[in-house]
């Protein structure tokens, strides 16, 4: 029942976030997303981002966050390189995806907002519909720590951005090491000011 996430005046407990992540996992499964599949994420930082990506990880799927400032060739190439069967995208960013052109790999589009607004060829539905899926805990028995959980694009300091595969263990160790190095104790709050596509 303790807070896991706070955004503005809204609080989500650990239990509630787990329910939402399980609902997302069920919803993604109904769309054919399975272990090893990649899902491109083009969303601004928001609470939905958290349980959507946790739901994907519970399935053993791989989420590929994309910089929301990308446009044109940079956006097209990062989406093409993701080889994602599904795009999770903010309604406001749909026109930018359409303008980027190219042969995007998506079989389905999940929109945070109105799905009917999608100018893309692939069938679209609303993220809110996935959140209403049954919150059943997925079978994680086939998952292992060394499996890829996400692919993050580098900053591009020395050239074009490149996708870096990160395992479940990388994320777990980063959380544990961060807590130890910051001397965090139970009940303390971490303020996140970074865009979620970055970390």
N, C-alpha and C positions, 0 to 999 in steps of 0.2 A: 504493500500500500504506500510505500515511500515514494517521493518524487524521483522520477527518472529524467524527465524533461520538463522544462518550464519555458514557455514562449509568451511574452506579454503577461497577461493575467491568467493564462490557462496552464494548468498543471496536469501532467500525465504520469501515472504511477508506473513502476516496473511491470506490475501485472497487466495494466491496460495496454502498455506498449507491446508486451508479449502477445496479447490477444490481437492487436492490430497487425503485428508482424505475421502471425499465423493466418489471419484473414487474407493478407496480401499474398502469402505463400499459396493458399488455396485458390485465390483468384488467378495468380500467374499460372498455376498448374492447369486450370481450366482453359487457359489460352495456349497450352502446349509447351510452356517453359519447363525445362527439366535440367537435371544436373549437367553441368558443363556448358549450357547455353549462355550466350552473352545477351545482356539487355543494356542498351544505351540510355543514359539518363541525362536529359537536358532540362534541368529545373533550377530555379533560384532556391536559395536556402529556405527551408520551411520544415515544420514537423513531419509532414507526409513523406519527405525525403528519408527520414530516419526509419520509419516502419516499412517503407517500400524496399529499401536496401537490406534491412534485416530479414525481411521475408524472402528476398532472393537468396541471401546467404543460407537461410534455413533449408532451401531447396538444393543447395549446392550449385546454383546458377551464379554467374559472374556479372557484376554490375560495372558499367563503364561510364563514369561521370565525364561530362563534357563541359568545357568552359562556356558559360552563358554569354560571354563577350565575343565568342567566335562568330564569324559570318563569312559568307562567300566560300572561297576555296578552302580556307582553314577549317571551317565547319564541315563542309562536304567531305573533305579527306578524313577528318577524325571520325565522322559517322560511318563512312565507308569502311575505314580500317577496323572499326569495332566489330564488324561482321555480325552485328546483333540481329536477332530475329524479331526483336520488339524494341520500340522506342517509347520511353516514358518522358513526356514533355509538357511544359507549361503551355497553356492555350496562347499566351502572348508571344511565345517563341515559334509557334507553328509557321507563320509567314516567312520567318528567316530561314527555316529548314526548307520550305518550298522554293525560296529564292536561290538557295545554294545549289539546287539542281543535282545532277549526277544520278548514278544508279544506286540508290539507297537500298540496303538489304532487308528492310523491315517487312515482316508478314503482317504485323499488327501495330497499332498506335494506341497508347494509353495516355489520355490527356488529363492534366490537372486543370480542370475547368470544363468548358463545354466541348464535348467531343464532336458535335455537329459542325463546329467551326473548322474542322481539319481540312486543309486544302490538299492533303497528301492522298496518294492513290490507295494506300493500304487501309483496310477497315479500322475504324477508331471507336473506342469506348471511353467512358469517363473513369478516372481513378476512384471516384466516390463509389462506383459500382463494385470495384474490387474490394473496397473496405467493408462492404456488406456481405462478403463471402463467409462461409462457416469458419470459425476461428479454431480449427482443429490443429493440434501440434503435428507438424510433419515428421515423417520417419527419417531421422538423421543418422541411422546406423551405418550407412554406406559412406558418410562424409569423413574426411580426415584432415588433420591440421595443415598438412602440406599442400592441400588442393588450393587452386587459385580462387580467391574470393572476389577480387576486383582488379581492374586494370586502370591505373591512373596515368594521365598524361603528364609528362615532365613539363617544367616551366619553359623549356626551349631556350635556356640561357646560351647554350653553345650551338644552336641551330634549331631546326624544326622540332616541335614536340614529338616525343616518342611514348608509346604505351608501355608501362612497366607493370608486369604481373605481380600482384601481392597476394600472399597466401592468407588463410584464416589466422595462422600463427603470427604473421607479421602484425596484424591488427590487434590480436590478443596481447602480444609482447609489448606493443607500443602503449597500450592502455595501462598495463601493469607497470612498465618502466616509468611511464609518465607520472603515475600515482606515487611511486616510490621516490622518484627524483624531485617531485614537487612537495613531498612530505604531506600529501593529502591525508586527511582523516575523515572518518565517517560523518556524513552530514554536511560537508563543505560543498560549495557550489562552484562549478567551473563555467566561466563565461566564454562562449565561443564567438569570436569576431571574424573568423575566416569563412570564405565561401565553402559550402559543402562539396563542391566539385573538386576542391583543392586537397582536402584531407577528410 
